[in-house]
Amino acid sequence: MLERLPDFESELAEVETRLADPDVVGDSAALAAAARRYKELETLVACGRKLAQRLDDVATLKEMITESDGDDREVLRTDLVEAEQQVQALEDELRTLLLPSDPNDGKNVIVEIRGAEGGEEANLFARDLHDMYKAYAALKGWQIEQLDTRPSDMGGFASVSFVVKGDSVWGHLKYEGGPHRVQRVPATESQGRVHTSSATVSVLPEAEEVDVSIDPNDLEVDVYRSSGPGGQSVNTTDSAVRITHKPTGLTVSMQDEKSQLQNREKAMRVLRSRLLEQEMARQAAEVAEQRRGQVGSGGRSEKVRTCNYKENRVKDERVDKTFYNLDRILGGELDEVIELLQATERTRQLEEQH
């Protein structure tokens, strides 16, 4: 692996030069891309240099062992075992760093949550998931920008969407897409019986205008008055916006802002991201990258994760792992679950390389 180290060192120097280029500094997209690549290369080069040093140490220790005797030889052998273990760990780390990066790394994400099967209980669970992601974002130091909320009659969400901004957002939240089940006694259940409901989560990388080209002639824009729970009118002006992309049939509606212009801008952001995801799905064979495959029908038989309130239990069906800390996970402590999914993905990628 170390034969590629000089190439990475050269690229690191080139990217460092680009970061000082006024043309790059003046282009926010180019600057962000260069900064991401610099960070990747800096980590990779540091690991490679450390590995090269430890390999030299191993060679030196082996020479010293052949030239020594008695107690010194035993001490050196102990040092050699430790150095070889460090070499193995650094080789594993370098292999992981050399895995192909996700093209969406560094992007913000748009999260859309909808109540699915289970009526009002599903909408209440959609709110719980929304609150969980907000708490997780706060713990990670990320920012949340609310896009659209459709409250339900009992205080849940029929649907809610928001942008999450911050470092490594996509690399953490991309695993959240899919149907989530909940097993609990609903507030409306008088007999104390446990019901199963579901909400769907869709996680989309936020697309820039340069990522997706949209012909204005392909758009059908409707404006209408926004409404609250039960269909009641909450706005006396036609500020809500519905945009339909005629070639694909994708439709996005926004009504949270009082300004029609602001609702239109938010709707276009979501539409661009959905079109980017659709193109990614067309290019890639993996079902997990497809929005419909990610969300599915929202039925109870499909699931990514199951939350059982009575047993304070969360089971991630993809890795067949159960966590007995549902209260903490819903409070935003998702790292343990997500780190396991990240490790599983890295293992799969490493296996595919052999």
MOQUITA-V610959 format. One record per residue. N is the residue number from 0. RES is the residue in one letter. SS is DSSP state (alpha for helix, beta for strand, coil for the rest). BURIAL is # if it has 16 or more other ideal C-beta (glycine too) atoms within 10 Angstrom, else .. Layout:
# MOQUITA-V610959
[[N & RES & SS & BURIAL] [N & RES & SS & BURIAL]]
This chain:
# MOQUITA-V610959
[[0 & M & coil & .] [1 & L & alpha & .] [2 & E & alpha & .] [3 & R & alpha & .] [4 & L & alpha & #] [5 & P & alpha & .] [6 & D & alpha & .] [7 & F & alpha & #] [8 & E & alpha & .] [9 & S & alpha & .] [10 & E & alpha & #] [11 & L & alpha & #] [12 & A & alpha & .] [13 & E & alpha & .] [14 & V & alpha & #] [15 & E & alpha & .] [16 & T & alpha & .] [17 & R & alpha & #] [18 & L & alpha & .] [19 & A & coil & .] [20 & D & coil & .] [21 & P & alpha & .] [22 & D & alpha & .] [23 & V & alpha & #] [24 & V & alpha & .] [25 & G & coil & .] [26 & D & coil & .] [27 & S & alpha & .] [28 & A & alpha & .] [29 & A & alpha & .] [30 & L & alpha & #] [31 & A & alpha & .] [32 & A & alpha & .] [33 & A & alpha & #] [34 & A & alpha & .] [35 & R & alpha & #] [36 & R & alpha & #] [37 & Y & alpha & #] [38 & K & alpha & .] [39 & E & alpha & #] [40 & L & alpha & #] [41 & E & alpha & .] [42 & T & alpha & .] [43 & L & alpha & #] [44 & V & alpha & #] [45 & A & alpha & .] [46 & C & alpha & #] [47 & G & alpha & #] [48 & R & alpha & .] [49 & K & alpha & .] [50 & L & alpha & #] [51 & A & alpha & .] [52 & Q & alpha & .] [53 & R & alpha & #] [54 & L & alpha & #] [55 & D & alpha & .] [56 & D & alpha & #] [57 & V & alpha & #] [58 & A & alpha & .] [59 & T & alpha & .] [60 & L & alpha & #] [61 & K & alpha & .] [62 & E & alpha & .] [63 & M & alpha & .] [64 & I & alpha & #] [65 & T & alpha & .] [66 & E & alpha & .] [67 & S & coil & .] [68 & D & coil & .] [69 & G & alpha & .] [70 & D & alpha & .] [71 & D & alpha & .] [72 & R & alpha & .] [73 & E & alpha & .] [74 & V & alpha & .] [75 & L & alpha & #] [76 & R & alpha & .] [77 & T & alpha & .] [78 & D & alpha & #] [79 & L & alpha & #] [80 & V & alpha & .] [81 & E & alpha & .] [82 & A & alpha & #] [83 & E & alpha & #] [84 & Q & alpha & .] [85 & Q & alpha & #] [86 & V & alpha & #] [87 & Q & alpha & .] [88 & A & alpha & .] [89 & L & alpha & #] [90 & E & alpha & #] [91 & D & alpha & .] [92 & E & alpha & #] [93 & L & alpha & #] [94 & R & alpha & .] [95 & T & alpha & .] [96 & L & alpha & #] [97 & L & coil & #] [98 & L & coil & .] [99 & P & coil & .] [100 & S & coil & .] [101 & D & coil & .] [102 & P & coil & .] [103 & N & coil & #] [104 & D & coil & .] [105 & G & coil & #] [106 & K & coil & #] [107 & N & coil & #] [108 & V & beta & #] [109 & I & beta & #] [110 & V & beta & #] [111 & E & beta & #] [112 & I & beta & #] [113 & R & beta & #] [114 & G & beta & #] [115 & A & coil & #] [116 & E & coil & #] [117 & G & coil & #] [118 & G & coil & #] [119 & E & alpha & #] [120 & E & alpha & #] [121 & A & alpha & #] [122 & N & alpha & #] [123 & L & alpha & #] [124 & F & alpha & #] [125 & A & alpha & #] [126 & R & alpha & #] [127 & D & alpha & #] [128 & L & alpha & #] [129 & H & alpha & #] [130 & D & alpha & .] [131 & M & alpha & #] [132 & Y & alpha & #] [133 & K & alpha & #] [134 & A & alpha & #] [135 & Y & alpha & #] [136 & A & alpha & #] [137 & A & alpha & .] [138 & L & alpha & .] [139 & K & alpha & #] [140 & G & coil & .] [141 & W & coil & #] [142 & Q & beta & .] [143 & I & beta & #] [144 & E & beta & .] [145 & Q & beta & .] [146 & L & beta & #] [147 & D & beta & #] [148 & T & beta & #] [149 & R & beta & #] [150 & P & beta & #] [151 & S & coil & #] [152 & D & coil & .] [153 & M & coil & .] [154 & G & coil & .] [155 & G & coil & #] [156 & F & beta & #] [157 & A & beta & #] [158 & S & beta & #] [159 & V & beta & #] [160 & S & beta & #] [161 & F & beta & #] [162 & V & beta & #] [163 & V & beta & #] [164 & K & beta & .] [165 & G & coil & #] [166 & D & coil & .] [167 & S & coil & .] [168 & V & alpha & #] [169 & W & alpha & #] [170 & G & alpha & #] [171 & H & alpha & #] [172 & L & alpha & #] [173 & K & alpha & #] [174 & Y & alpha & #] [175 & E & alpha & #] [176 & G & coil & #] [177 & G & beta & #] [178 & P & beta & #] [179 & H & beta & #] [180 & R & beta & #] [181 & V & beta & #] [182 & Q & beta & #] [183 & R & beta & #] [184 & V & coil & .] [185 & P & coil & #] [186 & A & coil & .] [187 & T & coil & .] [188 & E & coil & .] [189 & S & coil & .] [190 & Q & coil & .] [191 & G & coil & .] [192 & R & coil & .] [193 & V & coil & .] [194 & H & beta & .] [195 & T & beta & #] [196 & S & beta & #] [197 & S & beta & #] [198 & A & beta & #] [199 & T & beta & #] [200 & V & beta & #] [201 & S & beta & #] [202 & V & beta & #] [203 & L & beta & #] [204 & P & beta & #] [205 & E & coil & #] [206 & A & coil & #] [207 & E & coil & #] [208 & E & coil & .] [209 & V & coil & .] [210 & D & coil & #] [211 & V & coil & #] [212 & S & coil & .] [213 & I & coil & #] [214 & D & coil & .] [215 & P & alpha & .] [216 & N & alpha & .] [217 & D & alpha & .] [218 & L & beta & #] [219 & E & beta & .] [220 & V & beta & .] [221 & D & beta & .] [222 & V & beta & .] [223 & Y & beta & .] [224 & R & coil & .] [225 & S & coil & #] [226 & S & beta & .] [227 & G & coil & .] [228 & P & alpha & .] [229 & G & alpha & .] [230 & G & alpha & .] [231 & Q & coil & .] [232 & S & beta & .] [233 & V & coil & .] [234 & N & coil & .] [235 & T & coil & .] [236 & T & coil & .] [237 & D & coil & .] [238 & S & coil & #] [239 & A & beta & #] [240 & V & beta & #] [241 & R & beta & #] [242 & I & beta & #] [243 & T & beta & #] [244 & H & beta & #] [245 & K & coil & .] [246 & P & coil & .] [247 & T & coil & .] [248 & G & coil & .] [249 & L & beta & .] [250 & T & beta & .] [251 & V & beta & #] [252 & S & beta & #] [253 & M & beta & #] [254 & Q & coil & #] [255 & D & coil & #] [256 & E & coil & #] [257 & K & coil & .] [258 & S & coil & .] [259 & Q & alpha & #] [260 & L & alpha & .] [261 & Q & alpha & .] [262 & N & alpha & #] [263 & R & alpha & #] [264 & E & alpha & .] [265 & K & alpha & #] [266 & A & alpha & #] [267 & M & alpha & #] [268 & R & alpha & #] [269 & V & alpha & #] [270 & L & alpha & #] [271 & R & alpha & #] [272 & S & alpha & #] [273 & R & alpha & #] [274 & L & alpha & #] [275 & L & alpha & #] [276 & E & alpha & #] [277 & Q & alpha & #] [278 & E & alpha & .] [279 & M & alpha & #] [280 & A & alpha & #] [281 & R & alpha & .] [282 & Q & alpha & .] [283 & A & coil & .] [284 & A & coil & .] [285 & E & coil & .] [286 & V & alpha & .] [287 & A & alpha & .] [288 & E & alpha & #] [289 & Q & coil & #] [290 & R & alpha & #] [291 & R & alpha & .] [292 & G & alpha & .] [293 & Q & alpha & #] [294 & V & alpha & #] [295 & G & coil & #] [296 & S & coil & .] [297 & G & coil & #] [298 & G & coil & .] [299 & R & coil & #] [300 & S & coil & .] [301 & E & coil & #] [302 & K & coil & #] [303 & V & coil & #] [304 & R & beta & #] [305 & T & beta & #] [306 & C & beta & #] [307 & N & beta & #] [308 & Y & coil & .] [309 & K & coil & .] [310 & E & coil & .] [311 & N & coil & .] [312 & R & beta & #] [313 & V & beta & #] [314 & K & beta & #] [315 & D & beta & #] [316 & E & coil & .] [317 & R & coil & .] [318 & V & coil & .] [319 & D & coil & .] [320 & K & beta & .] [321 & T & beta & .] [322 & F & beta & #] [323 & Y & coil & .] [324 & N & coil & .] [325 & L & alpha & #] [326 & D & alpha & .] [327 & R & alpha & .] [328 & I & alpha & #] [329 & L & alpha & #] [330 & G & coil & .] [331 & G & coil & #] [332 & E & coil & #] [333 & L & coil & #] [334 & D & alpha & .] [335 & E & alpha & .] [336 & V & alpha & #] [337 & I & alpha & #] [338 & E & alpha & .] [339 & L & alpha & #] [340 & L & alpha & #] [341 & Q & alpha & .] [342 & A & alpha & .] [343 & T & alpha & .] [344 & E & alpha & .] [345 & R & alpha & .] [346 & T & alpha & .] [347 & R & alpha & .] [348 & Q & alpha & .] [349 & L & alpha & .] [350 & E & alpha & .] [351 & E & alpha & .] [352 & Q & alpha & .] [353 & H & coil & .]]
